[in-house]
Amino acid sequence: MSEPASKHDVFQAIADPTRRRLLHLLSDQEMSVTIISGHFTMSRTAVSKHLRVLAEAGLVKDQKVGRETRYRLDPEPLLELKKWVSYYERFWENKLSSLKRFVESDDSDVMDSFPPLTVVDRNEK
């Protein structure tokens, strides 16, 4: 039997900067929503909504401890993101290698093919 599909995917969940901050905060330790909320200027309810999105994407797990719910990072769904990014790294590596060769080249013909840089004085009227 397969697991039910999550309501939010990893890419949607990490698209929001607040949720990325939450993941970073939970990367070192388990925390209650009260403690987590102390790190943000938004309401506890707003923090809870962000945690719910992360939980629905499988990025955080919650556990009841007494009357308190504690949250912790579950990094496994981030593997999907890592695989996606690693596919595109080859393009970055090629561009960086080309840039390195260009910058380190002594070929004046290559350098001469670019127009000269001009300095613009923004204070001039």
C-alpha positions, 0 to 999 in steps of 0.5 A, spaced: 500 500 500 502 506 498 503 512 502 497 518 501 500 524 497 502 530 501 497 536 500 504 540 499 510 538 495 517 540 498 518 545 493 511 549 495 513 548 502 520 551 502 518 557 497 516 561 503 522 565 506 518 564 513 518 556 512 525 556 510 527 560 517 523 555 520 526 549 517 533 552 519 531 553 526 528 546 527 535 543 524 538 543 531 533 541 536 526 539 537 521 545 539 514 547 541 510 552 537 511 557 543 518 557 543 518 557 535 514 563 535 518 567 540 523 567 534 518 571 529 514 577 530 508 574 527 502 571 531 503 564 534 497 562 529 501 564 523 507 560 525 502 554 526 499 555 519 507 555 516 508 549 521 502 545 518 504 546 511 511 544 512 508 538 516 503 536 510 510 536 505 513 531 510 518 536 512 517 537 520 514 531 524 510 533 531 509 529 537 505 531 543 509 531 550 504 533 555 499 538 553 505 541 548 506 539 541 513 539 539 516 539 532 522 537 529 525 537 522 525 531 518 530 532 512 528 526 508 523 529 503 529 534 502 532 529 498 527 530 492 530 537 492 537 535 492 536 531 486 533 536 482 538 541 484 544 536 482 541 535 475 542 543 474 549 544 477 552 541 471 550 547 467 553 552 473 559 548 473 560 549 465 559 556 466 564 557 472 569 553 468 568 557 462 568 564 466 575 561 470 578 560 463 576 566 460 579 570 466 585 566 467 586 567 459 592 571 456 589 572 450 588 579 448 584 577 442 579 575 447 579 581 451 579 586 445 573 583 443 569 586 449 567 593 449 571 598 454 568 599 461 566 606 462 565 609 469 558 613 470 558 618 475 551 618 478 552 624 482 553 628 475 547 632 473 
